[in-house]
Amino acid sequence: MATNGVNGIPHSNSDPQPPQPTPPSSSSSSSSLGASIDRDGFVIIPSLLTPSELTTLRTACSRTLALARSGHWPHLRTLPLQFPPWPKSPPAGTGIWGIQHLLHPALPERRVFASSYFHPRILGAVREILGQEREEQLVMELYNLLVRPDEEFALRWHRDDVGWEVGEEEERVRLQEPAFHAQWNLALWRDESLVVVPGSQGRVRTKEEREADVTGHMPGEKVVRLEAGDVVFYNNNIVHRGIYAKDVERMTLHGSIGDVRGGGSRARNVLQHGVGEWVEDCDLSMLDEETRETAEGMRKRLVELGRGRGDVGYSQKN
């Protein structure tokens, strides 16, 4: 076994090394990311990853995808279902469009994924978006991989935690609730899958939007274009959808981090994915001491979030 120059982690020569952390960018003011999300519902940070980080993560994702497609990883997003729960294996004649639980203690590449989830530039951006100066306020949530589907696939227009069928008054009340989370897509290849309606996270839908085909074009829609290494952070209650082509390579890391101020308001959105089943056994020992301390605190706050909640149900129906 050789010794990894990152965090002193032992690894075999054939194993991908965890991404080399790059320092948080100093080009953004402390409020610019949060202001952009408040105004537009999303913000793009270009070139968050270095070329070596990209290579390492692509290798880890390729291995994880091979594991999933061969039936050796049960935590999947299966066609044609948009929302959880998903079956443990794809129904005959279908396939997958995502892989769940990248920090799971049984996943071989978890070390690489943990280093990217707790990446200093990710955590720095999350703090800016949430207006938190300290990482002691952050809560570990979800980390998944979105991939090229086995057949053409598109999500319908939706907000992640507000049902499409709700009335205008309920929608208004729900959208006035603070967004105690930061959610992102980190592209490892060029990605044009996410389509949003800018500003829609802060208002009820118009008559035209309510009457629009949920699988067709939406007034004011915008395709979010990411180059490899770019990340988009977005409010998960922006009106959005995903469109995935079967012949376009896709590896996009899809994550979220919460804020302790959210308390139970984030419980269903997070726990419906089943993360509570394994988070107490999550192994973060591969991280350097400072990052590990931050990560362990975030993990423990997720454990507290799920304690005693039982069946939280699901935010959406397929």
DRENDO-1510 file (C-alpha; in Angstrom, 1 decimal, always signed):
<recs>
REC; n; res; u; v; w
REC; 1; MET; +0.0; +0.0; +0.0 .
REC; 2; ALA; +1.3; +3.5; -0.8 .
REC; 3; THR; +0.6; +6.6; +1.2 .
REC; 4; ASN; -1.6; +9.2; -0.2 .
REC; 5; GLY; -0.3; +12.8; -0.1 .
REC; 6; VAL; -3.8; +14.0; +0.7 .
REC; 7; ASN; -4.7; +13.6; +4.4 .
REC; 8; GLY; -2.1; +10.8; +4.7 .
REC; 9; ILE; -4.7; +8.2; +3.6 .
REC; 10; PRO; -3.3; +4.8; +2.6 .
REC; 11; HIS; -4.4; +3.6; -0.8 .
REC; 12; SER; -3.4; +1.1; -3.5 .
REC; 13; ASN; -1.8; +2.4; -6.7 .
REC; 14; SER; -5.0; +1.5; -8.6 .
REC; 15; ASP; -7.4; +3.4; -6.3 .
REC; 16; PRO; -8.4; +7.0; -7.2 .
REC; 17; GLN; -7.1; +9.5; -4.7 .
REC; 18; PRO; -9.5; +11.9; -2.9 .
REC; 19; PRO; -9.7; +15.3; -4.6 .
REC; 20; GLN; -6.9; +17.7; -3.6 .
REC; 21; PRO; -8.8; +20.5; -1.8 .
REC; 22; THR; -8.6; +24.0; -3.3 .
REC; 23; PRO; -9.1; +27.0; -1.1 .
REC; 24; PRO; -12.4; +28.8; -1.1 .
REC; 25; SER; -12.6; +31.5; -3.7 .
REC; 26; SER; -12.0; +35.1; -2.6 .
REC; 27; SER; -13.6; +36.6; -5.7 .
REC; 28; SER; -17.2; +36.5; -4.2 .
REC; 29; SER; -18.3; +38.8; -1.5 .
REC; 30; SER; -19.9; +37.2; +1.6 .
REC; 31; SER; -23.4; +38.0; +0.4 .
REC; 32; SER; -23.2; +37.6; -3.4 .
REC; 33; LEU; -24.1; +34.0; -3.6 .
REC; 34; GLY; -27.0; +34.3; -1.2 .
REC; 35; ALA; -28.2; +37.4; -3.0 .
REC; 36; SER; -28.1; +35.7; -6.4 .
REC; 37; ILE; -30.1; +32.7; -5.1 .
REC; 38; ASP; -32.6; +35.1; -3.4 .
REC; 39; ARG; -33.1; +36.9; -6.7 .
REC; 40; ASP; -32.8; +34.2; -9.3 .
REC; 41; GLY; -33.2; +31.0; -7.4 .
REC; 42; PHE; -29.8; +29.7; -8.6 .
REC; 43; VAL; -26.1; +30.7; -9.0 .
REC; 44; ILE; -23.3; +29.1; -11.0 .
REC; 45; ILE; -19.7; +28.9; -9.6 .
REC; 46; PRO; -17.4; +28.2; -12.5 .
REC; 47; SER; -14.3; +25.9; -12.3 .
REC; 48; LEU; -14.8; +24.8; -8.7 .
REC; 49; LEU; -12.8; +21.7; -9.4 .
REC; 50; THR; -9.2; +21.4; -10.6 .
REC; 51; PRO; -8.3; +19.1; -13.5 .
REC; 52; SER; -6.9; +16.5; -11.1 .
REC; 53; GLU; -10.0; +16.6; -9.0 .
REC; 54; LEU; -12.1; +16.1; -12.1 .
REC; 55; THR; -10.0; +13.0; -13.1 .
REC; 56; THR; -10.2; +11.5; -9.6 .
REC; 57; LEU; -14.0; +11.9; -9.3 .
REC; 58; ARG; -14.7; +10.7; -12.9 .
REC; 59; THR; -12.8; +7.5; -12.1 .
REC; 60; ALA; -14.7; +7.0; -8.8 .
REC; 61; CYS; -18.0; +7.7; -10.5 .
REC; 62; SER; -17.2; +5.2; -13.4 .
REC; 63; ARG; -16.5; +2.5; -10.9 .
REC; 64; THR; -19.6; +3.2; -8.9 .
REC; 65; LEU; -21.7; +3.3; -12.0 .
REC; 66; ALA; -20.3; -0.1; -13.1 .
REC; 67; LEU; -21.2; -1.4; -9.7 .
REC; 68; ALA; -24.8; -0.1; -10.0 .
REC; 69; ARG; -25.4; -1.2; -13.5 .
REC; 70; SER; -24.2; -4.8; -12.7 .
REC; 71; GLY; -26.7; -5.1; -9.9 .
REC; 72; HIS; -24.2; -4.8; -7.0 .
REC; 73; TRP; -25.5; -1.5; -5.5 .
REC; 74; PRO; -29.2; -1.4; -4.4 .
REC; 75; HIS; -29.5; +2.4; -3.8 .
REC; 76; LEU; -30.7; +3.6; -7.1 .
REC; 77; ARG; -32.9; +6.1; -9.0 .
REC; 78; THR; -34.8; +3.8; -11.4 .
REC; 79; LEU; -36.7; +4.6; -14.6 .
REC; 80; PRO; -39.3; +5.8; -15.0 .
REC; 81; LEU; -39.8; +7.0; -11.4 .
REC; 82; GLN; -39.0; +10.7; -10.6 .
REC; 83; PHE; -39.4; +10.6; -6.8 .
REC; 84; PRO; -38.7; +8.2; -3.9 .
REC; 85; PRO; -39.2; +5.5; -3.0 .
REC; 86; TRP; -37.3; +3.7; -5.8 .
REC; 87; PRO; -37.0; -0.1; -6.0 .
REC; 88; LYS; -33.8; -1.8; -5.0 .
REC; 89; SER; -33.2; -3.0; -8.6 .
REC; 90; PRO; -34.5; -1.6; -11.9 .
REC; 91; PRO; -37.7; -3.3; -13.2 .
REC; 92; ALA; -37.1; -5.5; -16.3 .
REC; 93; GLY; -36.7; -3.5; -19.4 .
REC; 94; THR; -36.0; -0.2; -17.7 .
REC; 95; GLY; -32.7; +1.2; -16.1 .
REC; 96; ILE; -31.3; +3.8; -13.8 .
REC; 97; TRP; -30.8; +7.6; -13.9 .
REC; 98; GLY; -29.1; +8.1; -10.6 .
REC; 99; ILE; -27.2; +6.4; -7.7 .
REC; 100; GLN; -28.0; +7.2; -4.1 .
REC; 101; HIS; -26.0; +7.4; -0.9 .
REC; 102; LEU; -22.4; +8.2; -2.0 .
REC; 103; LEU; -21.3; +8.5; +1.6 .
REC; 104; HIS; -22.7; +5.1; +2.6 .
REC; 105; PRO; -20.2; +3.0; +4.6 .
REC; 106; ALA; -20.5; +0.1; +2.2 .
REC; 107; LEU; -19.7; +2.0; -1.0 .
REC; 108; PRO; -16.1; +1.3; -2.1 .
REC; 109; GLU; -15.5; +4.8; -3.4 .
REC; 110; ARG; -17.0; +6.6; -0.4 .
REC; 111; ARG; -13.6; +8.1; +0.5 .
REC; 112; VAL; -13.3; +10.0; -2.7 .
REC; 113; PHE; -17.0; +11.2; -2.5 .
REC; 114; ALA; -16.6; +12.3; +1.1 .
REC; 115; SER; -13.6; +14.5; +0.2 .
REC; 116; SER; -15.7; +16.2; -2.5 .
REC; 117; TYR; -18.8; +16.6; -0.3 .
REC; 118; PHE; -16.8; +18.2; +2.5 .
REC; 119; HIS; -14.7; +20.1; +0.0 .
REC; 120; PRO; -13.6; +23.5; +1.4 .
REC; 121; ARG; -15.0; +25.4; -1.6 .
REC; 122; ILE; -18.4; +23.6; -1.3 .
REC; 123; LEU; -18.6; +24.3; +2.5 .
REC; 124; GLY; -17.5; +27.9; +1.9 .
REC; 125; ALA; -20.2; +28.4; -0.7 .
REC; 126; VAL; -22.8; +26.8; +1.6 .
REC; 127; ARG; -21.9; +29.1; +4.5 .
REC; 128; GLU; -22.3; +32.2; +2.2 .
REC; 129; ILE; -25.6; +31.0; +0.9 .
REC; 130; LEU; -27.0; +30.3; +4.3 .
REC; 131; GLY; -25.4; +33.3; +5.9 .
REC; 132; GLN; -23.6; +31.2; +8.4 .
REC; 133; GLU; -20.1; +32.2; +9.6 .
REC; 134; ARG; -19.5; +28.9; +11.4 .
REC; 135; GLU; -19.6; +25.3; +10.1 .
REC; 136; GLU; -21.0; +24.3; +13.5 .
REC; 137; GLN; -24.4; +25.3; +12.2 .
REC; 138; LEU; -24.3; +22.9; +9.1 .
REC; 139; VAL; -26.1; +19.6; +8.8 .
REC; 140; MET; -25.0; +16.7; +6.6 .
REC; 141; GLU; -27.9; +15.8; +4.2 .
REC; 142; LEU; -27.8; +14.0; +0.8 .
REC; 143; TYR; -25.2; +13.1; -1.7 .
REC; 144; ASN; -26.1; +11.3; -5.0 .
REC; 145; LEU; -24.8; +10.8; -8.5 .
REC; 146; LEU; -27.0; +11.7; -11.5 .
REC; 147; VAL; -26.0; +9.7; -14.7 .
REC; 148; ARG; -26.9; +9.1; -18.3 .
REC; 149; PRO; -30.1; +7.1; -18.4 .
REC; 150; ASP; -30.6; +3.9; -20.4 .
REC; 151; GLU; -33.4; +5.5; -22.3 .
REC; 152; GLU; -34.6; +9.1; -23.0 .
REC; 153; PHE; -36.0; +10.4; -19.7 .
REC; 154; ALA; -37.3; +13.7; -18.4 .
REC; 155; LEU; -38.6; +14.9; -15.0 .
REC; 156; ARG; -41.9; +16.9; -15.0 .
REC; 157; TRP; -41.9; +20.5; -13.8 .
REC; 158; HIS; -41.9; +20.5; -10.0 .
REC; 159; ARG; -40.8; +22.1; -6.8 .
REC; 160; ASP; -38.9; +19.6; -4.5 .
REC; 161; ASP; -40.9; +20.2; -1.3 .
REC; 162; VAL; -44.1; +21.9; -2.4 .
REC; 163; GLY; -46.6; +19.8; -4.3 .
REC; 164; TRP; -47.6; +20.9; -7.8 .
REC; 165; GLU; -51.2; +20.3; -7.0 .
REC; 166; VAL; -51.4; +22.7; -4.0 .
REC; 167; GLY; -53.6; +25.8; -4.2 .
REC; 168; GLU; -52.3; +29.4; -4.5 .
REC; 169; GLU; -52.6; +30.3; -0.8 .
REC; 170; GLU; -50.9; +27.2; +0.4 .
REC; 171; GLU; -48.2; +27.7; -2.2 .
REC; 172; ARG; -47.7; +31.3; -1.0 .
REC; 173; VAL; -47.4; +30.2; +2.6 .
REC; 174; ARG; -44.9; +27.4; +1.9 .
REC; 175; LEU; -42.7; +29.6; -0.3 .
REC; 176; GLN; -42.5; +32.2; +2.5 .
REC; 177; GLU; -40.7; +29.7; +4.7 .
REC; 178; PRO; -37.0; +30.2; +4.9 .
REC; 179; ALA; -34.9; +27.9; +2.8 .
REC; 180; PHE; -32.6; +26.3; +5.4 .
REC; 181; HIS; -30.6; +24.3; +2.9 .
REC; 182; ALA; -28.1; +24.7; +0.1 .
REC; 183; GLN; -28.5; +22.2; -2.8 .
REC; 184; TRP; -26.1; +21.8; -5.7 .
REC; 185; ASN; -25.3; +20.0; -9.0 .
REC; 186; LEU; -21.5; +19.6; -9.6 .
REC; 187; ALA; -20.9; +18.6; -13.2 .
REC; 188; LEU; -18.0; +16.2; -14.0 .
REC; 189; TRP; -18.8; +16.5; -17.8 .
REC; 190; ARG; -20.6; +19.3; -19.6 .
REC; 191; ASP; -24.2; +19.3; -18.4 .
REC; 192; GLU; -27.3; +21.0; -19.8 .
REC; 193; SER; -29.9; +18.8; -18.0 .
REC; 194; LEU; -31.3; +21.2; -15.5 .
REC; 195; VAL; -34.0; +23.6; -16.7 .
REC; 196; VAL; -35.3; +26.3; -14.3 .
REC; 197; VAL; -37.7; +29.3; -14.2 .
REC; 198; PRO; -35.6; +32.1; -12.7 .
REC; 199; GLY; -37.1; +33.8; -9.7 .
REC; 200; SER; -40.0; +31.3; -9.3 .
REC; 201; GLN; -38.7; +30.2; -5.9 .
REC; 202; GLY; -40.0; +33.5; -4.5 .
REC; 203; ARG; -43.5; +33.7; -5.9 .
REC; 204; VAL; -46.6; +31.6; -6.6 .
REC; 205; ARG; -47.0; +30.3; -10.1 .
REC; 206; THR; -48.8; +32.4; -12.7 .
REC; 207; LYS; -52.0; +31.2; -14.4 .
REC; 208; GLU; -49.9; +30.3; -17.5 .
REC; 209; GLU; -47.5; +28.3; -15.4 .
REC; 210; ARG; -50.3; +26.4; -13.6 .
REC; 211; GLU; -51.9; +25.5; -17.0 .
REC; 212; ALA; -48.7; +24.6; -18.8 .
REC; 213; ASP; -47.9; +21.0; -19.7 .
REC; 214; VAL; -45.8; +19.7; -16.9 .
REC; 215; THR; -43.7; +17.7; -19.4 .
REC; 216; GLY; -43.5; +20.5; -22.0 .
REC; 217; HIS; -42.1; +24.0; -22.3 .
REC; 218; MET; -42.7; +26.5; -19.5 .
REC; 219; PRO; -42.9; +30.3; -19.9 .
REC; 220; GLY; -39.6; +31.9; -19.0 .
REC; 221; GLU; -37.6; +28.6; -18.7 .
REC; 222; LYS; -33.8; +28.7; -18.8 .
REC; 223; VAL; -31.4; +25.9; -19.5 .
REC; 224; VAL; -28.6; +25.9; -16.9 .
REC; 225; ARG; -25.4; +25.2; -18.8 .
REC; 226; LEU; -22.4; +23.8; -16.9 .
REC; 227; GLU; -18.9; +23.0; -18.1 .
REC; 228; ALA; -17.0; +20.2; -16.4 .
REC; 229; GLY; -16.0; +21.3; -12.9 .
REC; 230; ASP; -18.7; +24.0; -12.6 .
REC; 231; VAL; -21.3; +23.8; -9.9 .
REC; 232; VAL; -24.8; +25.3; -9.7 .
REC; 233; PHE; -26.4; +26.0; -6.3 .
REC; 234; TYR; -30.2; +26.4; -6.4 .
REC; 235; ASN; -33.2; +26.7; -4.1 .
REC; 236; ASN; -34.9; +23.4; -4.4 .
REC; 237; ASN; -38.3; +25.1; -4.5 .
REC; 238; ILE; -37.5; +26.9; -7.8 .
REC; 239; VAL; -39.8; +25.6; -10.6 .
REC; 240; HIS; -37.5; +23.2; -12.4 .
REC; 241; ARG; -37.1; +19.9; -14.2 .
REC; 242; GLY; -34.4; +17.7; -15.6 .
REC; 243; ILE; -34.1; +16.4; -19.2 .
REC; 244; TYR; -31.7; +13.5; -19.7 .
REC; 245; ALA; -30.5; +12.2; -23.0 .
REC; 246; LYS; -29.5; +8.5; -23.3 .
REC; 247; ASP; -26.6; +9.3; -25.7 .
REC; 248; VAL; -25.0; +12.2; -23.7 .
REC; 249; GLU; -22.5; +11.2; -21.0 .
REC; 250; ARG; -23.5; +12.5; -17.6 .
REC; 251; MET; -21.9; +12.3; -14.2 .
REC; 252; THR; -23.2; +15.1; -12.0 .
REC; 253; LEU; -22.8; +15.0; -8.2 .
REC; 254; HIS; -26.1; +16.1; -6.6 .
REC; 255; GLY; -25.8; +17.2; -3.0 .
REC; 256; SER; -27.4; +19.2; -0.2 .
REC; 257; ILE; -26.4; +20.6; +3.2 .
REC; 258; GLY; -28.8; +21.9; +5.8 .
REC; 259; ASP; -28.8; +24.5; +8.5 .
REC; 260; VAL; -29.7; +23.6; +12.1 .
REC; 261; ARG; -32.2; +26.5; +12.1 .
REC; 262; GLY; -34.3; +24.4; +9.8 .
REC; 263; GLY; -35.0; +21.8; +12.4 .
REC; 264; GLY; -37.8; +19.5; +11.6 .
REC; 265; SER; -38.8; +21.5; +8.4 .
REC; 266; ARG; -36.0; +19.6; +6.6 .
REC; 267; ALA; -36.7; +16.2; +8.1 .
REC; 268; ARG; -39.0; +14.8; +5.4 .
REC; 269; ASN; -37.1; +16.2; +2.5 .
REC; 270; VAL; -33.9; +14.5; +3.7 .
REC; 271; LEU; -35.0; +11.4; +5.6 .
REC; 272; GLN; -37.4; +10.2; +2.8 .
REC; 273; HIS; -34.3; +9.1; +0.9 .
REC; 274; GLY; -33.4; +6.5; +3.6 .
REC; 275; VAL; -30.1; +8.2; +4.8 .
REC; 276; GLY; -31.2; +7.6; +8.4 .
REC; 277; GLU; -30.7; +3.9; +7.9 .
REC; 278; TRP; -26.9; +4.2; +7.7 .
REC; 279; VAL; -25.7; +7.6; +8.9 .
REC; 280; GLU; -24.7; +6.4; +12.4 .
REC; 281; ASP; -22.2; +4.0; +10.7 .
REC; 282; CYS; -20.9; +6.6; +8.2 .
REC; 283; ASP; -17.1; +6.4; +8.2 .
REC; 284; LEU; -15.3; +9.8; +7.9 .
REC; 285; SER; -11.9; +8.7; +9.2 .
REC; 286; MET; -10.2; +9.3; +5.9 .
REC; 287; LEU; -10.6; +13.1; +6.1 .
REC; 288; ASP; -7.9; +15.3; +7.5 .
REC; 289; GLU; -8.3; +16.3; +11.2 .
REC; 290; GLU; -9.8; +19.7; +10.7 .
REC; 291; THR; -12.2; +18.5; +8.0 .
REC; 292; ARG; -13.1; +15.4; +9.9 .
REC; 293; GLU; -14.1; +17.4; +13.0 .
REC; 294; THR; -16.4; +19.5; +10.8 .
REC; 295; ALA; -17.8; +16.5; +9.0 .
REC; 296; GLU; -18.4; +14.5; +12.2 .
REC; 297; GLY; -20.3; +17.5; +13.7 .
REC; 298; MET; -22.5; +17.7; +10.5 .
REC; 299; ARG; -23.1; +13.9; +10.6 .
REC; 300; LYS; -24.2; +14.0; +14.3 .
REC; 301; ARG; -26.6; +16.8; +13.6 .
REC; 302; LEU; -28.2; +14.7; +10.9 .
REC; 303; VAL; -28.5; +11.8; +13.4 .
REC; 304; GLU; -30.3; +14.3; +15.8 .
REC; 305; LEU; -32.6; +15.4; +12.9 .
REC; 306; GLY; -33.8; +11.9; +12.5 .
REC; 307; ARG; -34.1; +10.8; +16.1 .
REC; 308; GLY; -37.5; +9.6; +17.1 .
REC; 309; ARG; -39.2; +10.8; +13.9 .
REC; 310; GLY; -40.4; +7.4; +12.6 .
REC; 311; ASP; -42.0; +7.3; +9.1 .
REC; 312; VAL; -41.7; +10.8; +7.7 .
REC; 313; GLY; -43.5; +9.9; +4.4 .
REC; 314; TYR; -42.7; +11.4; +1.0 .
REC; 315; SER; -42.7; +15.0; -0.3 .
REC; 316; GLN; -44.0; +14.1; -3.8 .
REC; 317; LYS; -46.0; +11.4; -5.6 .
REC; 318; ASN; -44.8; +9.6; -8.7 .
</recs>
